[in-house]
């Protein structure tokens, strides 16, 4: 029996990556970084449904849904109220394993990374505190790999997805 791995991973990831206070001066270059735990929501129901459609019953599943994520960024602040910023982010690697009947396993992994470009509006509240809003785009890449053992044979083991996304915070 064959499993078409296309669309079976169904991951949504977000990282606990925040925005540090880098706008101490009124203008100039700045750099920074963020680190934190990334979390993924793995769609087990979709994986089980896909296996069932291929003639497999799922006996158990396991997920690797937490990873270390980071972002490095730099920008230029044009006066008190506006900055342009760019960065690179890596949310880590997430995966799953499903044990099946007839005997076998179906597993998959996804790596998520990308770059961003943002316009940042800044509202100074006091000398030390400020509010900000950002609007921008990111280019993200997701690399998926799938494998099967025993009775499970994966038809499409490697997939890459790339997308440009808009964002605002």
N, C-alpha and C positions, 0 to 999 in steps of 0.2 A: 504494500500500500504506500502511496506517496502523499506527502503533505506539501501544499504550496505555501511557503512561508510568507508570502506577500500579505501584509496587513495583519499578521497574527500577533505582533508584539504589542501594539497599542499602548505606548508609553506617553505619559505627560510628566515632564520633570520641571521642578522649580528649585531654585537654590536659596538657601538662607543667606543671600548676599545683600548687604545693605549699602548705604552711601555714607562714608565718613565725612566729617567737616573739613574739607580741604580749602574752602574759600576764605582764608584768613586775610588775605590782602585784597585790595580793590581791583587789581589787574595783574596779569602775568601768567607764566607757565606753571603747571602743577602736574604731579603724578601721584598715583595711589594704587591701592590694591585692597581686595576683599577676600576673605576665606570663610568657609562655613560648610555645613552639611547640606548636601543635595538630597532630595527625596523624589522618588518616582511613584506614580500610581500605575501599577501593572494590571492590565485588564484580564484577570484570570478567567472570567466568564467568556470572554471572546476567544481566548486560547482554547478553553475546554470545548466550546461550540465548534471551532474550526477542526479540532481533533475528532469530534463526534461526526462531523460531516465527512471526514476521511475514513470513517469506520473504526475509530478507536475510542474506547472508554478511558477516562482519566481516573487513575487510582489515587494519585496525590500530586500536589504542586508545591514548589518552593520558590521563593522570590529573593533576589538581592536588590532591595529597593532603596538603599542608602549608600551614599558615597561622599567623598571629599570634593567640594567644588571651589573654584577660585576665579577671580577676575583681576586683571591688571588694566589700568587706564591712565590716560593723560589728556590734558586739555589746555586751553588758553582762555583766561577770563578777561573779557573786554569791558573793563570798568566794573561798577558795583552790581549791575543787574543782569549781565548776560555772559555766557561761556559756551564754547564748543568743546565737545569731549569725544574721545574715541577710546575703544578698549577691546580686549580679547578675553573671552570667557571659556572655561572648560567645566562642564557640570559633572563629568565623571562617566562611569560605566555602570549600567544596570542590567539585570538579567532575570531569567526564570528557568525552571526545569519542571517538566510535567512527565510523570511516570504513567505508562499506558498499559492497556490490555487490548489486543495481544501484546505480549511483553516487549517493551522498548521505552525509550525516553525521547522527548522532544525538548530542546533547549534553545534559548535565544539570548543575545546580548545586544545592547545598544550603547554607543558612545556619542555624547552630545557636546558640541563646541561651536564657537562662532566669534564674530566681531560685531561691534556696534559703532554708530555715529549718532550723537545726540546734541540738540540745542538745549541749553539749560537756562531757565529764567530764575533769577535769584531775588528774594525779598528780604533785606536785612531787617531783623526785629530788634536786636540790640547790637552792641559791638562784638559780642561773642556768638550770638545765635542768629540764624537765618532760616527762612523757608525756601524751598525750591520746587520747581516743576520741570519736567523734561519731556521732550518730544523727539523722537528719532526713529531710526531704522536699525535692524540687525540682520546679518546674514548668518544663518545657522546651518550646521551640517549634522546629520544623524547617520551613523554607520551601524548597520544591523548585520549580525551574523547568526545563522541558525544551524543546528545539527540534530541528527537523529541517530538512534542506536536501535539494535534489535529489529523489530518489524517496522519501525518508523524510518522512512526515507524522505529526506528533504529535497524538494524539487528546485528551490531557488534559495541557496544558502547565504548569499551575500547581496546586500542592498544598500544603496546610498541615497539619501534624500537631502536636497539643499533647497533653502527657501529664503526669501527676503521678506521680513515682517516689519510692520510699523508698530510703534509702542508709545505710550504716554504714561507718565506717573505724576 
